[in-house]
Amino acid sequence: MKFVVMMLIGMLLYAASKWAIYRLSVMAILLYFAELRMELPDAQTIQKYRIKVVKKIVGIKEC
């Protein structure tokens, strides 16, 4: 039982660290855009690229 709890705690810590790294990466990209005085993309453009990323991960080729 103790082993299972330790494994769950380890998995939780791993997931939390991955989330933190992801969050910091997104913030770094936004800061990069802001420092270069580049316009941030609108919500539709972000959604379009989210779909492209999911298709790439899943392995669906665009026509």
C-alpha positions as CSV (number, residue, x, y, z in Angstrom):
1,M,0.0,0.0,0.0
2,K,2.8,2.4,0.9
3,F,4.4,1.7,-2.5
4,V,1.3,2.6,-4.4
5,V,1.0,5.9,-2.4
6,M,4.6,6.7,-3.2
7,M,4.0,6.0,-6.9
8,L,1.0,8.2,-7.0
9,I,2.9,11.1,-5.3
10,G,5.7,10.6,-7.8
11,M,3.3,10.8,-10.7
12,L,1.6,13.8,-9.3
13,L,4.9,15.6,-8.9
14,Y,5.9,14.7,-12.4
15,A,2.6,16.0,-13.8
16,A,2.9,19.2,-11.8
17,S,6.4,19.8,-13.1
18,K,5.4,19.2,-16.7
19,W,2.5,21.6,-16.3
20,A,4.8,24.3,-14.8
21,I,7.3,23.9,-17.6
22,Y,4.5,24.2,-20.2
23,R,3.1,27.3,-18.5
24,L,6.6,29.0,-18.3
25,S,7.1,28.2,-22.0
26,V,3.9,29.9,-23.0
27,M,4.7,32.9,-20.8
28,A,8.2,33.1,-22.4
29,I,6.7,33.1,-25.9
30,L,4.3,35.8,-25.0
31,L,7.0,37.9,-23.4
32,Y,9.2,37.4,-26.5
33,F,6.3,38.8,-28.7
34,A,5.8,41.7,-26.3
35,E,9.5,42.7,-26.2
36,L,9.7,42.7,-30.0
37,R,6.5,44.8,-30.1
38,M,4.9,42.1,-32.3
39,E,1.2,41.9,-32.4
40,L,-0.2,38.8,-30.6
41,P,-2.4,36.5,-32.7
42,D,-6.1,36.7,-32.3
43,A,-8.2,33.8,-30.9
44,Q,-9.1,32.4,-34.3
45,T,-5.5,32.2,-35.4
46,I,-4.6,30.5,-32.1
47,Q,-7.4,28.0,-32.6
48,K,-6.3,27.3,-36.2
49,Y,-2.8,26.4,-35.0
50,R,-4.1,24.3,-32.1
51,I,-6.0,22.2,-34.6
52,K,-2.8,21.9,-36.8
53,V,-0.8,20.8,-33.8
54,V,-3.4,18.2,-32.7
55,K,-3.5,16.8,-36.3
56,K,0.3,16.6,-36.4
57,I,0.4,14.8,-33.1
58,V,-2.3,12.4,-34.1
59,G,-0.7,11.9,-37.5
60,I,-3.5,13.3,-39.8
61,K,-2.0,14.9,-42.9
62,E,-3.5,18.1,-44.2
63,C,-4.7,18.2,-47.8
